[in-house]
């Protein structure tokens, strides 16, 4: 069974930073429950912008995420305000091979 991928695209000034700090702070505890908040940053804004600027493809993101996933992962959470500015979501197609 593929893990779920949740992309939190809360727009600016909606409490997104507080949520991101909470997710980053409890990264270890979440992992114990099968939930991965990947990479070491507090948020995933750089990923949102890299995808938006076509500096990263959905396939590259999928490969990077796959390298972060230990056995038993049920959910991966990405959070970045600027995912909300994306109008072209074709990069999500590459993630469907790995995530629900």
Secondary structure as the mmCIF struct_conf table of DSSP 4:
data_model
#
loop_
_struct_conf.conf_type_id
_struct_conf.id
_struct_conf.beg_label_comp_id
_struct_conf.beg_label_asym_id
_struct_conf.beg_label_seq_id
_struct_conf.end_label_comp_id
_struct_conf.end_label_asym_id
_struct_conf.end_label_seq_id
HELX_LH_PP_P HELX_LH_PP_P1 UNK A 2 UNK A 2
STRN STRN1 UNK A 3 UNK A 3
STRN STRN2 UNK A 4 UNK A 8
HELX_LH_PP_P HELX_LH_PP_P2 UNK A 10 UNK A 11
TURN_TY1_P TURN_TY1_P1 UNK A 12 UNK A 13
BEND BEND1 UNK A 14 UNK A 15
HELX_RH_AL_P HELX_RH_AL_P1 UNK A 16 UNK A 25
TURN_TY1_P TURN_TY1_P2 UNK A 26 UNK A 26
HELX_RH_AL_P HELX_RH_AL_P2 UNK A 27 UNK A 32
TURN_TY1_P TURN_TY1_P3 UNK A 33 UNK A 34
STRN STRN3 UNK A 35 UNK A 36
BEND BEND2 UNK A 39 UNK A 42
HELX_RH_AL_P HELX_RH_AL_P3 UNK A 45 UNK A 52
TURN_TY1_P TURN_TY1_P4 UNK A 53 UNK A 54
BEND BEND3 UNK A 55 UNK A 56
HELX_RH_AL_P HELX_RH_AL_P4 UNK A 58 UNK A 66
TURN_TY1_P TURN_TY1_P5 UNK A 67 UNK A 68
TURN_TY1_P TURN_TY1_P6 UNK A 71 UNK A 72
STRN STRN4 UNK A 75 UNK A 79
HELX_RH_3T_P HELX_RH_3T_P1 UNK A 81 UNK A 85
TURN_TY1_P TURN_TY1_P7 UNK A 90 UNK A 91
HELX_RH_AL_P HELX_RH_AL_P5 UNK A 92 UNK A 95
TURN_TY1_P TURN_TY1_P8 UNK A 96 UNK A 98
STRN STRN5 UNK A 99 UNK A 99
#
